């Protein structure tokens, strides 16, 4: 059984017992979370598609950790004008463990 959820204006495909990294949520480690923005639930041959969400469906998650991704370098350059800008960025993420999917 799997589900497609929405968190932070992005969509993720999750399975029970799996881990998913979403944009930072204001929760501590070990806290539980119920996600009700379930867009699709699939179970073998049966698929339920919401419009826009599946009624009565929820995904229960537990926060495993809060972390920051590796740094990416944003380098801007314009030729022949001696223009160079170098910036770095590290995105904050929350790692969730999917405990259950309820339809």
N, C-alpha and C positions, 0 to 999 in steps of 0.2 A: 504494500500500500504506500502511495506517495501523495504529496500535496504540493501545490504551487501557492506560496504565500507572498504577501507584499509587506515590505518593511523598509522605511526610509526612501519611499518612492522607487524602489527596485523590486524585482520579482526573483524569488528563489525556489528551486525544486528541492524538497526535503523528503527524507524517509525516516521512519521511526528508528531511533537509536543512532542516527547520524549526527554529524556536526555541520554547522553552517556559520559563516562569518558575515555579519551584517554591519552596517554603519552604526556608530556608537549609540548605545542606549544608556540612559541614566539609571542603571541598576548596579548593585554590587554582586560580587561573586557568590554563587550559591542561591541567589534569589530565583523565584519562579515567575514565569510570564505566560499569559494566555494570548495568543495571536488570533484575532477573529477575522482578519483580512485574508480569508482563504479563497482563492480564485478558482481552483480546480482540485478535485480529488479523483485519483485513479486507483483502481483495485482490480488488477487482472484485465478482464474484458469489459468491466463496467467503469465508465467515466462520467463524473458529474461536473458540469461546467456552470459556474455562477454567472449571474448577470446583475451587477458586477461581482458580487460575492456569493458563496454558497451559504444558504440559510441554515443556521444552527451548527455550522462547522466551526471547530476551533483546533488549534495546535498548541499543545502545552510544551513549554521549553524551560530549561534551566540554564542560567548564565554560568559558563565554565571559566571564562577569563575576559579581561579587558586588556587590549594591547594596541601597539602602533605598528603599522606596516613598515617595510623597508623604505628608505628615503629614495625619492625620485628626484632627478635633476631637471629643472626647466631652464633651458638655455635659449636665449633669444639673440639673434645675430642679423645685422644688416650689412651687406657687403659695401665696401669702399667708403664707409662713413665712420669707422672706428666705434661702432655701437655694439656693445656686448652686455648682456645682463644674465647673471647666473643666480638662480634661486632654487632652494630645496623644499620639499614637502613630504610630510609623513602623515598619512591618514590614520585616524582612530577607528578601531574596530571592536566589536563585541562578538565573542565566540559563544554560540548557543548549542546545547545538546537537545535534540528533539526527543521528548519523553513519550508523547502519545499524539495520535491523530484521530479526532472524533468527527464523524460525519453527521 
